[in-house]
């Protein structure tokens, strides 16, 4: 009887350890585990003193406050930071930017 009880305690302890490690791994570095997919369709980037609106084809962020976008309007790759650019799901109000990207495909 003692052997079976010790085996159960060992398995419960091991399972608890695995769950704890998994929880710490998934929530490390302040990652948001509730919504891992964000959709951004527009970006306003400060370029030469003007805020330019770009249509986003794809984007990626980094561990810092920087992000990279590939634009749909001019097919460029732009690296920027939260200090110089903003990403939007919906097209922002015209007061949020000075000009739209003038390049077409």
N, CA, C and O atoms as CSV, one atom per row, in Angstrom:
chain,resi,resn,atom,element,x,y,z
A,1,UNK,N,N,0.818,-1.201,0.000
A,1,UNK,CA,C,0.000,0.000,0.000
A,1,UNK,C,C,0.858,1.260,0.000
A,1,UNK,O,O,0.524,2.232,-0.678
A,2,UNK,N,N,1.954,1.259,0.746
A,2,UNK,CA,C,2.832,2.413,0.787
A,2,UNK,C,C,3.462,2.669,-0.571
A,2,UNK,O,O,3.631,3.820,-0.973
A,3,UNK,N,N,3.810,1.603,-1.281
A,3,UNK,CA,C,4.452,1.740,-2.590
A,3,UNK,C,C,3.529,2.444,-3.588
A,3,UNK,O,O,3.986,3.298,-4.348
A,4,UNK,N,N,2.254,2.103,-3.596
A,4,UNK,CA,C,1.291,2.728,-4.486
A,4,UNK,C,C,1.049,4.186,-4.131
A,4,UNK,O,O,0.886,5.025,-5.016
A,5,UNK,N,N,1.025,4.487,-2.850
A,5,UNK,CA,C,0.814,5.857,-2.395
A,5,UNK,C,C,1.999,6.742,-2.768
A,5,UNK,O,O,1.808,7.868,-3.228
A,6,UNK,N,N,3.212,6.250,-2.575
A,6,UNK,CA,C,4.407,7.010,-2.951
A,6,UNK,C,C,4.459,7.254,-4.458
A,6,UNK,O,O,4.869,8.322,-4.912
A,7,UNK,N,N,4.040,6.254,-5.219
A,7,UNK,CA,C,4.019,6.398,-6.677
A,7,UNK,C,C,3.042,7.506,-7.095
A,7,UNK,O,O,3.354,8.311,-7.972
A,8,UNK,N,N,1.866,7.544,-6.469
A,8,UNK,CA,C,0.872,8.575,-6.776
A,8,UNK,C,C,1.392,9.960,-6.404
A,8,UNK,O,O,1.210,10.918,-7.155
A,9,UNK,N,N,2.042,10.065,-5.240
A,9,UNK,CA,C,2.588,11.355,-4.813
A,9,UNK,C,C,3.670,11.815,-5.783
A,9,UNK,O,O,3.729,12.992,-6.138
A,10,UNK,N,N,4.522,10.889,-6.210
A,10,UNK,CA,C,5.576,11.222,-7.158
A,10,UNK,C,C,4.985,11.714,-8.483
A,10,UNK,O,O,5.443,12.718,-9.029
A,11,UNK,N,N,3.978,11.019,-9.000
A,11,UNK,CA,C,3.356,11.418,-10.269
A,11,UNK,C,C,2.646,12.770,-10.146
A,11,UNK,O,O,2.715,13.589,-11.062
A,12,UNK,N,N,1.968,13.004,-9.024
A,12,UNK,CA,C,1.287,14.295,-8.822
A,12,UNK,C,C,2.293,15.433,-8.725
A,12,UNK,O,O,2.066,16.511,-9.274
A,13,UNK,N,N,3.397,15.201,-8.032
A,13,UNK,CA,C,4.438,16.222,-7.919
A,13,UNK,C,C,5.055,16.513,-9.278
A,13,UNK,O,O,5.278,17.672,-9.628
A,14,UNK,N,N,5.330,15.474,-10.035
A,14,UNK,CA,C,5.899,15.637,-11.380
A,14,UNK,C,C,4.930,16.388,-12.295
A,14,UNK,O,O,5.345,17.283,-13.033
A,15,UNK,N,N,3.653,16.033,-12.254
A,15,UNK,CA,C,2.653,16.718,-13.084
A,15,UNK,C,C,2.529,18.191,-12.697
A,15,UNK,O,O,2.416,19.056,-13.566
A,16,UNK,N,N,2.550,18.474,-11.405
A,16,UNK,CA,C,2.486,19.859,-10.937
A,16,UNK,C,C,3.691,20.652,-11.424
A,16,UNK,O,O,3.555,21.804,-11.836
A,17,UNK,N,N,4.877,20.036,-11.378
A,17,UNK,CA,C,6.091,20.700,-11.865
A,17,UNK,C,C,6.020,21.002,-13.352
A,17,UNK,O,O,6.423,22.081,-13.786
A,18,UNK,N,N,5.512,20.063,-14.136
A,18,UNK,CA,C,5.397,20.272,-15.588
A,18,UNK,C,C,4.418,21.404,-15.882
A,18,UNK,O,O,4.683,22.245,-16.742
A,19,UNK,N,N,3.301,21.432,-15.182
A,19,UNK,CA,C,2.310,22.500,-15.388
A,19,UNK,C,C,2.894,23.846,-14.977
A,19,UNK,O,O,2.679,24.842,-15.669
A,20,UNK,N,N,3.624,23.899,-13.870
A,20,UNK,CA,C,4.216,25.156,-13.413
A,20,UNK,C,C,5.258,25.668,-14.402
A,20,UNK,O,O,5.296,26.866,-14.684
A,21,UNK,N,N,6.097,24.793,-14.929
A,21,UNK,CA,C,7.106,25.203,-15.910
A,21,UNK,C,C,6.427,25.694,-17.187
A,21,UNK,O,O,6.840,26.698,-17.766
A,22,UNK,N,N,5.394,24.991,-17.620
A,22,UNK,CA,C,4.672,25.413,-18.834
A,22,UNK,C,C,4.023,26.779,-18.630
A,22,UNK,O,O,4.076,27.624,-19.524
A,23,UNK,N,N,3.415,27.007,-17.471
A,23,UNK,CA,C,2.774,28.303,-17.197
A,23,UNK,C,C,3.800,29.423,-17.178
A,23,UNK,O,O,3.549,30.497,-17.726
A,24,UNK,N,N,4.942,29.195,-16.563
A,24,UNK,CA,C,5.988,30.220,-16.535
A,24,UNK,C,C,6.546,30.479,-17.921
A,24,UNK,O,O,6.851,31.624,-18.257
A,25,UNK,N,N,6.684,29.454,-18.724
A,25,UNK,CA,C,7.205,29.606,-20.080
A,25,UNK,C,C,6.251,30.422,-20.949
A,25,UNK,O,O,6.684,31.304,-21.692
A,26,UNK,N,N,4.969,30.134,-20.859
A,26,UNK,CA,C,3.996,30.830,-21.696
A,26,UNK,C,C,3.760,32.273,-21.278
A,26,UNK,O,O,3.336,33.087,-22.098
A,27,UNK,N,N,4.025,32.605,-20.026
A,27,UNK,CA,C,3.761,33.960,-19.563
A,27,UNK,C,C,5.033,34.754,-19.305
A,27,UNK,O,O,4.959,35.857,-18.762
A,28,UNK,N,N,6.177,34.242,-19.670
A,28,UNK,CA,C,7.422,34.972,-19.434
A,28,UNK,C,C,7.513,36.181,-20.348
A,28,UNK,O,O,6.857,36.237,-21.388
A,29,UNK,N,N,8.318,37.131,-19.961
A,29,UNK,CA,C,8.564,38.358,-20.733
A,29,UNK,C,C,7.288,39.147,-20.992
A,29,UNK,O,O,7.182,39.830,-22.010
A,30,UNK,N,N,6.331,39.065,-20.096
A,30,UNK,CA,C,5.080,39.830,-20.196
A,30,UNK,C,C,4.338,39.592,-21.505
A,30,UNK,O,O,3.727,40.519,-22.036
A,31,UNK,N,N,4.374,38.396,-22.029
A,31,UNK,CA,C,3.645,38.081,-23.260
A,31,UNK,C,C,2.150,37.970,-22.943
A,31,UNK,O,O,1.765,37.475,-21.884
A,32,UNK,N,N,1.345,38.422,-23.845
A,32,UNK,CA,C,-0.100,38.339,-23.699
A,32,UNK,C,C,-0.546,37.013,-24.289
A,32,UNK,O,O,-0.516,36.849,-25.508
A,33,UNK,N,N,-0.960,36.058,-23.455
A,33,UNK,CA,C,-1.306,34.737,-23.964
A,33,UNK,C,C,-2.784,34.626,-24.327
A,33,UNK,O,O,-3.204,33.591,-24.844
A,34,UNK,N,N,-3.575,35.650,-24.074
A,34,UNK,CA,C,-4.988,35.560,-24.385
A,34,UNK,C,C,-5.272,35.862,-25.857
A,34,UNK,O,O,-6.212,35.302,-26.421
A,35,UNK,N,N,-4.494,36.719,-26.480
A,35,UNK,CA,C,-4.697,37.062,-27.882
A,35,UNK,C,C,-3.337,37.202,-28.539
A,35,UNK,O,O,-2.691,38.244,-28.426
A,36,UNK,N,N,-2.904,36.164,-29.220
A,36,UNK,CA,C,-1.569,36.161,-29.804
A,36,UNK,C,C,-1.553,36.650,-31.250
A,36,UNK,O,O,-0.482,36.765,-31.846
A,37,UNK,N,N,-2.718,36.938,-31.823
A,37,UNK,CA,C,-2.761,37.382,-33.213
A,37,UNK,C,C,-3.391,38.767,-33.292
A,37,UNK,O,O,-4.585,38.937,-33.046
A,38,UNK,N,N,-2.584,39.731,-33.631
A,38,UNK,CA,C,-3.071,41.090,-33.816
A,38,UNK,C,C,-3.088,41.395,-35.302
A,38,UNK,O,O,-2.211,40.950,-36.044
A,39,UNK,N,N,-4.072,42.144,-35.731
A,39,UNK,CA,C,-4.198,42.502,-37.136
A,39,UNK,C,C,-4.012,44.004,-37.270
A,39,UNK,O,O,-4.763,44.791,-36.693
A,40,UNK,N,N,-2.996,44.389,-38.042
A,40,UNK,CA,C,-2.757,45.795,-38.314
A,40,UNK,C,C,-2.772,45.995,-39.819
A,40,UNK,O,O,-2.057,45.311,-40.551
A,41,UNK,N,N,-3.584,46.932,-40.275
A,41,UNK,CA,C,-3.740,47.187,-41.708
A,41,UNK,C,C,-3.130,48.506,-42.151
A,41,UNK,O,O,-2.910,48.716,-43.344
A,42,UNK,N,N,-2.853,49.400,-41.207
A,42,UNK,CA,C,-2.319,50.716,-41.535
A,42,UNK,C,C,-1.205,51.077,-40.559
A,42,UNK,O,O,-1.193,50.629,-39.413
A,43,UNK,N,N,-0.280,51.887,-41.032
A,43,UNK,CA,C,0.793,52.393,-40.178
A,43,UNK,C,C,1.014,53.863,-40.503
A,43,UNK,O,O,0.997,54.263,-41.667
A,44,UNK,N,N,1.219,54.648,-39.475
A,44,UNK,CA,C,1.598,56.049,-39.649
A,44,UNK,C,C,3.028,56.151,-39.123
A,44,UNK,O,O,3.286,55.960,-37.935
A,45,UNK,N,N,3.957,56.460,-40.044
A,45,UNK,CA,C,5.376,56.508,-39.735
A,45,UNK,C,C,5.885,57.938,-39.947
A,45,UNK,O,O,5.563,58.575,-40.949
A,46,UNK,N,N,6.675,58.432,-39.004
A,46,UNK,CA,C,7.290,59.742,-39.153
A,46,UNK,C,C,8.463,59.612,-40.130
A,46,UNK,O,O,9.422,58.884,-39.872
A,47,UNK,N,N,8.370,60.317,-41.237
A,47,UNK,CA,C,9.405,60.289,-42.275
A,47,UNK,C,C,9.734,61.720,-42.672
A,47,UNK,O,O,8.859,62.442,-43.151
A,48,UNK,N,N,10.966,62.137,-42.483
A,48,UNK,CA,C,11.428,63.477,-42.860
A,48,UNK,C,C,10.527,64.579,-42.316
A,48,UNK,O,O,10.214,65.539,-43.022
A,49,UNK,N,N,10.115,64.440,-41.073
A,49,UNK,CA,C,9.307,65.470,-40.437
A,49,UNK,C,C,7.827,65.408,-40.738
A,49,UNK,O,O,7.063,66.231,-40.231
A,50,UNK,N,N,7.396,64.445,-41.557
A,50,UNK,CA,C,5.976,64.296,-41.869
A,50,UNK,C,C,5.496,62.928,-41.404
A,50,UNK,O,O,6.251,61.957,-41.419
A,51,UNK,N,N,4.241,62.860,-40.994
A,51,UNK,CA,C,3.618,61.589,-40.645
A,51,UNK,C,C,2.956,61.029,-41.895
A,51,UNK,O,O,2.016,61.616,-42.430
A,52,UNK,N,N,3.463,59.873,-42.359
A,52,UNK,CA,C,3.008,59.287,-43.619
A,52,UNK,C,C,2.182,58.038,-43.324
A,52,UNK,O,O,2.597,57.177,-42.549
A,53,UNK,N,N,1.016,57.949,-43.948
A,53,UNK,CA,C,0.137,56.790,-43.811
A,53,UNK,C,C,0.522,55.740,-44.843
A,53,UNK,O,O,0.622,56.045,-46.032
A,54,UNK,N,N,0.737,54.511,-44.399
A,54,UNK,CA,C,1.047,53.381,-45.278
A,54,UNK,C,C,0.017,52.289,-45.058
A,54,UNK,O,O,-0.472,52.102,-43.943
A,55,UNK,N,N,-0.312,51.565,-46.124
A,55,UNK,CA,C,-1.138,50.370,-46.012
A,55,UNK,C,C,-0.189,49.207,-45.748
A,55,UNK,O,O,0.801,49.047,-46.462
A,56,UNK,N,N,-0.475,48.392,-44.731
A,56,UNK,CA,C,0.418,47.326,-44.289
A,56,UNK,C,C,0.086,46.018,-44.990
A,56,UNK,O,O,-1.060,45.568,-44.992
A,57,UNK,N,N,1.116,45.415,-45.588
A,57,UNK,CA,C,0.985,44.088,-46.191
A,57,UNK,C,C,1.282,43.015,-45.147
A,57,UNK,O,O,0.542,42.038,-45.031
A,58,UNK,N,N,2.365,43.195,-44.387
A,58,UNK,CA,C,2.710,42.304,-43.289
A,58,UNK,C,C,3.515,43.085,-42.260
A,58,UNK,O,O,4.057,44.149,-42.558
A,59,UNK,N,N,3.588,42.551,-41.054
A,59,UNK,CA,C,4.315,43.237,-39.996
A,59,UNK,C,C,4.881,42.219,-39.023
A,59,UNK,O,O,4.423,41.079,-38.955
A,60,UNK,N,N,5.874,42.646,-38.279
A,60,UNK,CA,C,6.469,41.827,-37.228
A,60,UNK,C,C,7.006,42.772,-36.158
A,60,UNK,O,O,7.461,43.876,-36.456
A,61,UNK,N,N,6.944,42.320,-34.911
A,61,UNK,CA,C,7.506,43.138,-33.840
A,61,UNK,C,C,8.696,42.416,-33.232
A,61,UNK,O,O,8.957,41.250,-33.530
A,62,UNK,N,N,9.406,43.126,-32.381
A,62,UNK,CA,C,10.564,42.533,-31.718
A,62,UNK,C,C,10.359,42.623,-30.217
A,62,UNK,O,O,9.324,43.102,-29.754
A,63,UNK,N,N,11.338,42.168,-29.462
A,63,UNK,CA,C,11.233,42.222,-28.006
A,63,UNK,C,C,11.322,43.647,-27.486
A,63,UNK,O,O,10.870,43.935,-26.378
A,64,UNK,N,N,11.897,44.530,-28.274
A,64,UNK,CA,C,11.951,45.931,-27.865
A,64,UNK,C,C,10.696,46.631,-28.373
A,64,UNK,O,O,9.727,45.971,-28.748
A,65,UNK,N,N,10.708,47.931,-28.387
A,65,UNK,CA,C,9.537,48.683,-28.853
A,65,UNK,C,C,9.620,48.994,-30.344
A,65,UNK,O,O,9.102,50.019,-30.787
A,66,UNK,N,N,10.258,48.136,-31.114
A,66,UNK,CA,C,10.379,48.370,-32.544
A,66,UNK,C,C,9.540,47.354,-33.318
A,66,UNK,O,O,9.171,46.299,-32.803
A,67,UNK,N,N,9.253,47.705,-34.563
A,67,UNK,CA,C,8.489,46.819,-35.429
A,67,UNK,C,C,8.951,47.021,-36.872
A,67,UNK,O,O,9.550,48.039,-37.218
A,68,UNK,N,N,8.657,46.035,-37.689
A,68,UNK,CA,C,8.972,46.093,-39.118
A,68,UNK,C,C,7.681,45.867,-39.883
A,68,UNK,O,O,6.899,44.976,-39.551
A,69,UNK,N,N,7.462,46.674,-40.906
A,69,UNK,CA,C,6.292,46.468,-41.761
A,69,UNK,C,C,6.748,46.333,-43.206
A,69,UNK,O,O,7.763,46.899,-43.612
A,70,UNK,N,N,5.979,45.575,-43.971
A,70,UNK,CA,C,6.113,45.595,-45.422
A,70,UNK,C,C,4.870,46.305,-45.913
A,70,UNK,O,O,3.745,45.917,-45.599
A,71,UNK,N,N,5.097,47.361,-46.696
A,71,UNK,CA,C,3.968,48.176,-47.131
A,71,UNK,C,C,3.349,47.606,-48.392
A,71,UNK,O,O,4.026,47.027,-49.241
A,72,UNK,N,N,2.051,47.786,-48.485
A,72,UNK,CA,C,1.322,47.380,-49.682
A,72,UNK,C,C,1.365,48.492,-50.719
A,72,UNK,O,O,1.344,48.227,-51.921
A,73,UNK,N,N,1.425,49.736,-50.257
A,73,UNK,CA,C,1.361,50.880,-51.159
A,73,UNK,C,C,2.636,51.035,-51.987
A,73,UNK,O,O,2.553,51.364,-53.170
A,74,UNK,N,N,3.800,50.810,-51.405
A,74,UNK,CA,C,5.047,50.998,-52.160
A,74,UNK,C,C,5.977,49.789,-52.071
A,74,UNK,O,O,7.097,49.838,-52.580
A,75,UNK,N,N,5.536,48.712,-51.437
A,75,UNK,CA,C,6.259,47.446,-51.327
A,75,UNK,C,C,7.634,47.617,-50.679
A,75,UNK,O,O,8.568,46.888,-51.012
A,76,UNK,N,N,7.763,48.566,-49.765
A,76,UNK,CA,C,8.999,48.776,-49.009
A,76,UNK,C,C,8.928,48.044,-47.686
A,76,UNK,O,O,7.846,47.726,-47.192
A,77,UNK,N,N,10.095,47.781,-47.116
A,77,UNK,CA,C,10.197,47.324,-45.740
A,77,UNK,C,C,10.618,48.516,-44.903
A,77,UNK,O,O,11.600,49.189,-45.218
A,78,UNK,N,N,9.875,48.778,-43.833
A,78,UNK,CA,C,10.170,49.913,-42.972
A,78,UNK,C,C,10.335,49.406,-41.550
A,78,UNK,O,O,9.460,48.729,-41.010
A,79,UNK,N,N,11.476,49.744,-40.950
A,79,UNK,CA,C,11.701,49.448,-39.541
A,79,UNK,C,C,11.469,50.729,-38.776
A,79,UNK,O,O,11.993,51.780,-39.146
A,80,UNK,N,N,10.689,50.655,-37.711
A,80,UNK,CA,C,10.396,51.844,-36.928
A,80,UNK,C,C,10.230,51.456,-35.468
A,80,UNK,O,O,10.311,50.281,-35.110
A,81,UNK,N,N,9.999,52.447,-34.645
A,81,UNK,CA,C,9.773,52.207,-33.221
A,81,UNK,C,C,8.457,52.843,-32.809
A,81,UNK,O,O,7.850,53.601,-33.564
A,82,UNK,N,N,8.034,52.522,-31.608
A,82,UNK,CA,C,6.790,53.096,-31.087
A,82,UNK,C,C,6.902,54.600,-30.919
A,82,UNK,O,O,5.886,55.291,-30.847
A,83,UNK,N,N,8.123,55.118,-30.855
A,83,UNK,CA,C,8.311,56.563,-30.739
A,83,UNK,C,C,8.113,57.290,-32.067
A,83,UNK,O,O,7.812,58.483,-32.080
A,84,UNK,N,N,8.280,56.578,-33.189
A,84,UNK,CA,C,8.207,57.234,-34.499
A,84,UNK,C,C,7.081,56.712,-35.380
A,84,UNK,O,O,6.895,57.206,-36.492
A,85,UNK,N,N,6.333,55.734,-34.912
A,85,UNK,CA,C,5.271,55.186,-35.742
A,85,UNK,C,C,4.200,54.499,-34.918
A,85,UNK,O,O,4.437,54.086,-33.783
A,86,UNK,N,N,3.024,54.383,-35.504
A,86,UNK,CA,C,1.897,53.710,-34.866
A,86,UNK,C,C,1.248,52.763,-35.852
A,86,UNK,O,O,1.180,53.053,-37.047
A,87,UNK,N,N,0.773,51.639,-35.362
A,87,UNK,CA,C,0.057,50.665,-36.175
A,87,UNK,C,C,-1.428,50.742,-35.852
A,87,UNK,O,O,-1.813,50.951,-34.702
A,88,UNK,N,N,-2.258,50.572,-36.879
A,88,UNK,CA,C,-3.707,50.676,-36.723
A,88,UNK,C,C,-4.388,49.509,-37.412
A,88,UNK,O,O,-3.944,49.058,-38.467
A,89,UNK,N,N,-5.463,49.020,-36.818
A,89,UNK,CA,C,-6.284,48.000,-37.460
A,89,UNK,C,C,-7.152,48.647,-38.545
A,89,UNK,O,O,-7.228,48.154,-39.670
A,90,UNK,N,N,-7.798,49.746,-38.190
A,90,UNK,CA,C,-8.650,50.483,-39.129
A,90,UNK,C,C,-7.941,51.756,-39.560
A,90,UNK,O,O,-7.053,52.248,-38.863
A,91,UNK,N,N,-8.327,52.278,-40.690
A,91,UNK,CA,C,-7.700,53.499,-41.194
A,91,UNK,C,C,-7.912,54.626,-40.196
A,91,UNK,O,O,-9.047,54.916,-39.816
A,92,UNK,N,N,-6.816,55.270,-39.765
A,92,UNK,CA,C,-6.959,56.341,-38.782
A,92,UNK,C,C,-7.588,57.591,-39.384
A,92,UNK,O,O,-7.615,57.769,-40.602
A,93,UNK,N,N,-8.081,58.431,-38.526
A,93,UNK,CA,C,-8.645,59.710,-38.929
A,93,UNK,C,C,-7.562,60.539,-39.615
A,93,UNK,O,O,-6.382,60.408,-39.291
A,94,UNK,N,N,-7.945,61.366,-40.533
A,94,UNK,CA,C,-6.974,62.155,-41.303
A,94,UNK,C,C,-6.140,63.094,-40.429
A,94,UNK,O,O,-5.094,63.571,-40.867
A,95,UNK,N,N,-6.578,63.359,-39.222
A,95,UNK,CA,C,-5.786,64.209,-38.328
A,95,UNK,C,C,-4.565,63.470,-37.760
A,95,UNK,O,O,-3.687,64.097,-37.166
A,96,UNK,N,N,-4.505,62.147,-37.938
A,96,UNK,CA,C,-3.394,61.351,-37.411
A,96,UNK,C,C,-2.186,61.324,-38.344
A,96,UNK,O,O,-1.116,60.860,-37.950
A,97,UNK,N,N,-2.340,61.813,-39.573
A,97,UNK,CA,C,-1.234,61.796,-40.528
A,97,UNK,C,C,-1.279,63.035,-41.413
A,97,UNK,O,O,-2.313,63.686,-41.558
A,98,UNK,N,N,-0.117,63.341,-42.003
A,98,UNK,CA,C,-0.018,64.510,-42.886
A,98,UNK,C,C,-0.318,64.150,-44.334
A,98,UNK,O,O,-1.072,64.852,-45.008
A,99,UNK,N,N,0.279,63.040,-44.819
A,99,UNK,CA,C,0.094,62.619,-46.209
A,99,UNK,C,C,-0.038,61.099,-46.266
A,99,UNK,O,O,0.394,60.390,-45.357
A,100,UNK,N,N,-0.641,60.615,-47.348
A,100,UNK,CA,C,-0.679,59.176,-47.605
A,100,UNK,C,C,0.485,58.824,-48.498
A,100,UNK,O,O,0.989,59.668,-49.239
A,101,UNK,N,N,0.912,57.580,-48.427
A,101,UNK,CA,C,1.997,57.101,-49.281
A,101,UNK,C,C,1.601,57.336,-50.737
A,101,UNK,O,O,0.525,56.918,-51.165
A,102,UNK,N,N,2.465,58.003,-51.495
A,102,UNK,CA,C,2.143,58.385,-52.869
A,102,UNK,C,C,2.510,57.334,-53.884
A,102,UNK,O,O,2.118,57.442,-55.046
A,103,UNK,N,N,3.247,56.323,-53.485
A,103,UNK,CA,C,3.719,55.308,-54.433
A,103,UNK,C,C,2.671,54.235,-54.647
A,103,UNK,O,O,2.010,53.807,-53.700
A,104,UNK,N,N,2.520,53.808,-55.856
A,104,UNK,CA,C,1.614,52.716,-56.168
A,104,UNK,C,C,2.370,51.561,-56.762
A,104,UNK,O,O,3.482,51.731,-57.262
A,105,UNK,N,N,1.776,50.376,-56.712
A,105,UNK,CA,C,2.456,49.208,-57.322
A,105,UNK,C,C,2.350,49.243,-58.814
A,105,UNK,O,O,2.859,48.349,-59.491
